[in-house]
Structure formats: C-alpha cells, structure tokens
Amino acid sequence: MADPERNDQEWALQRRLEDVFAKLGEKFGDLTGRVETKIRPTVTLDDVGGLREAKAGLKGFSLALTNPDLYTKWGIAPPKGVLLYGPPGTGKAKLAQALATASGAIFYHLKLTNLTSKFGANTGELLQEILRIAIGEGKAVLFLDEAEALSLEHLLPPPQALEASARLVAALCEKLDAVDASARVLVVAATTRTDAIDPALVAPGRLDHLVEVPLPDPDGQREILELIRVRTEKNAGRPLFEPIDYRKILPVMGGMSGADLSVIVQRALEAKVHRAGETGEASPVTTDDLLDATDGYKRVRGIVEKIRYGQYL
C-alpha cells in the first residue's frame, strides 16, 4: 500500500526541484530535454541484461550514498565519481539509473551533447549550479551522459575547442573537489570515447573509478532478449512470442548491443501490428520472424553507415 506521507514528501520535492530548475532556466536558458530528474527511479540492476562484471562493480558504490560512514571507519573518503565506458547502446544509462534506485537516490540525467550545444563553454557554470542543487537535496546520482561532449569538438575548431573545454572541465573539477565527503552525491559519467575525456576528470578524487560496459556475449544477449520478451508481454497482458530457438538467433546477432536487440524485437512486433491491421489477427512472433527482423535491421544499419560516411550524399 502506498504511503501517503511519503507521496506528499516526494510531490513537494518534485515541485521544489521544478521551481529550482525553472529559475535556473531563466538564468541560463531552457533546460527541457537537456536535464531530467527522477525522484524515485524504478530501473533496477535486474532490469539490465548481461553485464555481470559491470553490475557487480557498481553495486559497491551504493554504499557511498547509503552508508558513507563505513568508509570513514576504514580511514578513507567515499568515492565521488565513476566513469562508465563502452560502445553505444550497451546500457550505461540504465546502469546509472539502477545505481540510483538501489541507493534510494534522486537521479539527475544531464544530456551533455544537448547541454553543450545550447550553452557552449558556459556549460561549466551551469554544471556547477546543478551539482550544488543536487548536493542540497539529499542522496543523488548525477549522470553525465555522453561525457565526450565536454571536449566541445562538435562545436568549435580544434584550437578553440581545446581552450574552451579546458575551462569547462576546470569548472566542473573545481566543484567536484569541493564536494564534502558527507554530501552523499555520486557523479557517474558515461562515454563511448575514452580518448575524448580530459585526464583531469579521471584524476584521483574525481571520476577515478572506471567501469567497462562492453557489448554483450551470447549469454548476455539471451538474457537481454528474455528481459525484452517478459517486459513486452507484461505490457500487452498476453503471450506474444513462440518459444525462441536461441541456437539459430544468437549466431547472427554477434557484435550487437542491447539497444540493437531492442530495435530488432520492436521491428518484429511492428510487423505483427501491421499484419493484424490488415487481416484482423496475427500469429505470435517466431524464431523466423526475429531472423527476418535481424536481416532487415542489418540492411538498414548498413545504409545508415553509408550515409554517415557520405556515400549516399
């Protein structure tokens, strides 16, 4: 049964954060689509398929938020930051949110590509303000999504980008260094390009814990597909799939991320929707349906790569 008092407290906190970020938007500009908050995130580590080592590595960091005094008893300060690195679509954002869920912390999602594109080199001051807000509201996971955007390479020519990025990173590091051990705030950054991360960010006492989030192996892919199946069938309230022959499916999915697998299942289900729209009914998704969706996805991905490299322009 829901706790009315807790719900009231969360509602009040949500309103307060909305007001605070609205005022911040008046100063810096509209933050819609650039900063999102979840008072009570719901994604758990069990919702993330595969990634056993990454999940195991992150579990311990919840202690920095739930029991920082334990670090003091052992003569050290709790960690301030973590850098998640790996290919696109491997679940870095989900892991960060799951860490917030496990810690009972507010989840602040900062989309750095959007932020830097809007505010440029002034992003540093904005990040300082957001970190200050997070510290003042209790336990928090501050997620810096696409941390490579701090290099500002997508905005400025190399010489100017290097200079402006150094100032931005210096502002962020200044605030990180000033975070008190009792603040109960953990900064989690994610990147697909470790080469674009300023070494100052991963210096001791900052984002100095690195966790790899790799592409899933076949066992991980099977776990991800099962999670997607269970979730979609729960949403639909009925079975949607025939038994899947993973001996056929997994060999053709090598090198695919969890995000890729999600799109493939989505395409297979969309085909069923179209079939049901035309005939009034459709059979459950089969292994062959998933194989067809995989082939189609590979073709589309190949076209996207050609567009990216200018072969279709």
N, C-alpha and C positions, 0 to 999 in steps of 0.2 A: 504494500500500500504506500502511495506517495506521502511524503512528509510535508504537510502544508507549510510549516515554518521554514523548512529548507527551500521549498519552492519560492517562498516570498523573498528569502535572502538572495537566491540566485536571480530572481527577477530584478531586485533592487541593484544587484551588482551589474547585471546586463544593462540596465538603464544608465547607471553611473558610467560604465565604460563607453556606451554610445554617446553620452554627453561629452566625455573627455575627448574622444576621437573626433567628434563634431567640431569641438573648439580647436583641436589640432589641425583639422581640415581647413578651418577659417584662416589659420596662420600659414599653412604650407600649400594647401590646395586639396582637392577632393581625393580621399583615400579609398573610395569604392573600388573593389576589385584588386586592390593593392595590399590591404591589411584586413585580415579576417580574424575574428575571435570566437572561440567556443568555450563557454563557461564550464560545460560538462561534456567533454569529448566522449565518444562511445566506442571508437575503434580500439580493439584490444590486440595483443600480440597473437592471440589465437586466430584473429581475422587475417593475419599475414601468412600466406603460404610459403613454405620453404624457409630459407634464410636462417637456419638453426643457429649458426655461429653468430650472426649479426644480432639476432634476438637475445641470445644468451649474453652477448657483450653489452647490450643495452639495459638488461634487467637491473644490473647493479647500480645504474645511475639514478634509479628512482630513490635510492637512499639519500642522495644529495638533496632531495626535495622533502622526503618524508621523515628522515632521521639524520640531519646534518651533525647532531651532537656526537653521533657514533664515530665520525671522522675525528672529531676533537679528542675523543678518548684514546685514539691511536696516534695523536700528535700531529695530525695533518689537517689541511683545509679541504672541504668538499670540492669536487670539480666544478668549474664554471661553464665549460663548454665541450661540445663533441662535434666532430666533422664526419658526416656520412658521405662516402664517396662510392661511385659506381656508375654503370651505364644508365641511360634513361629508362624509366618505366619499371624499375626493379623494386619499388616500394619504400623509397626513403621517406616520403611524406607520411605514409601510413605508419611507419615505424616511429617517427617523431610524435605523431598524434597518439599512438598506443602508449608511448612513454608517459605522456601527459595523463592519459586515462589511468594507467597503473599508479600514478603518483597523486591522483586527485587534484591535478593542477589545471589552471586555465591554459588553453592552447592559443597562442598568438601566431598566426601564419602570415609571414611577410614575404610577398612575392617580389623578389629583388629586381627581376628584369623589368617589371612594370613600375616599381618604385623609382629605379634609377632613370628609366626612360622619361618619367614625369618630372623628377626633381633634380636629375643630374648630380653634379658634385655636391649640391646642398642636401643630398640624402644623408650624409653623415650627421648633421644636426637633427634631422628627423629621427634617425635610428637612436640617437641618444635620448630623445624625448620619449620614444616608445619604450625603451628599456627602463627609463625612470618610472613610467606608468606601471609597467609590469612588476617592478620591484615593490611598488606601493600597494599592489592589490593582492599580495599573498603568493602562494606557490604558483609557479608559471614555467611553461616551456615556451621559449621564444624561438620559433622556427624560421631560419633564414633560408628560404628556398632559392635555388639557383644562385649560390654564393659567388659563382664565377662572374656574375653581373657586376660585382663590386670592382672589377678591373676596368669597367667603363669602355671596354674595347668596342662595344656595339654602338657607342655614341660619338666617340671622338677619335681623331687620328692618333697613332701611337704615342708621339711625344706628349701631347696634351692629356691623353688618357692616363699615361703613367703618372703624371704630376697630379692630376685631379684625383685619381684613385688613391694615391698615397695619402692625400689629405683626408679623404673619406674614411679610409681604413684606420688612420691615426685617431680620428674622432671616435670611431667605434671601439678601438682598443683602449682609449683613454677611459671610456665609460666602463668597459669590462674590468679594467684594472682597479677601478674604484668600487666595484661591487663587493659588499661586505659578505663574509663567509656565512652569515646568518640570513642572507636575503632570500634563500630558497627559490632562486631563479636559475634555470639551466638554459643556456643558449645552444641550440642544435642547428648547425648549418648543413646544407646538402649541396653536393656539386657532382657534375659529370666530368669536370675538367680540373683535376688537381693542379695542372700546370698553370692555371689562371688564378690560383689562390695566392694572395700575398703571404709570404712566410711570416710576417708579423702576426697574422691572425692565428697561426698554429704554434706560436711561441709558448713556452711554459706559463701556465696560469691563465691561458686564454682557451682557444679551441684545441686543446693539446691532447685530446683523446680521439684517435682516428678509428673508425669502424667501416670496414668494407661491406658494401651491399652489392654482391655480384649477380650476374644472370643466374637463374635457377637451373639446377641439374635436372635430369629426368624425374627423379623422385620429387623434387620441389615443384616441377611443372604439374605432375599428377596431383599433388596436394592443392596447388592453386586452382586447377580445373575443378576439383571436387568442391572447394570452397565456393567457386562461382556457381556451380550447379546447385548446391544447397541454398545459396542466397537467392538465386532467381526462382527456384521452386517455392521457397518460402514467400517471396513477393507475390507469386502467382497463386499460391494456395493450392497447388496441384502438381503432380509429376509432369516434367517437361522433356525428359531425356530417356531414351532406351539405355540399357547397360552399355557403357563405353568400353571399347576394346583398346586399352592403352598400348598394347603391343603394336598396333597399327598407327595410333595417333602420335605417340611421343617421338618416334624416329624422324618424323617430318617437321617437328617443332624445335629442332635443335637451334640454340642461339636466340630463342625468343624470350622476351621478358614477360613478367606478369601482365603488364599493360597490353602487350601484343595478344596474349591469350584471351584477355578480357574482350578485346575487339573481335577476335575470331568467334567466340561464343555469341557475342552480340549479333554478328553478321548471320550466323546460323539461325538464331532466333528470329531475326528480321525476315529471313526467307520464309519462315513458318507463318509469321504475321501476314506477309503478302499472299501466301497460299490460302490462308484462312479467309482473307479479304476477298479473294477471287472465287473460292469454292464453298466457303462457309465452314470449312473444317480443315485440319492439318494433323498429320501424324507427329508423334514426338521426335525430337532430334536424335538422329542415329550417328554411329561412327562415321558412316559415309558422308553424312551432312557436314560433320566437322572437318573431314578431309577436304571436301569441296570448298568450305569456307576458308580453310587454310591456304589452298591453292589460289583462291581469289585474293586473299589478303597479301600473299607474296607478290602477285602481279601488281597490285596497287602500290605496294611498298617500293617495288622496282621503278614504277613510273614516278613516284614522289622523289626518289633519289635522282632520277634523271632531270627532273625539274629543278631540284636543289643545285645541281651542278651545271645548269644552263643548257642541257642537251635538248630541251623541249621549248626553249625560248627563242 
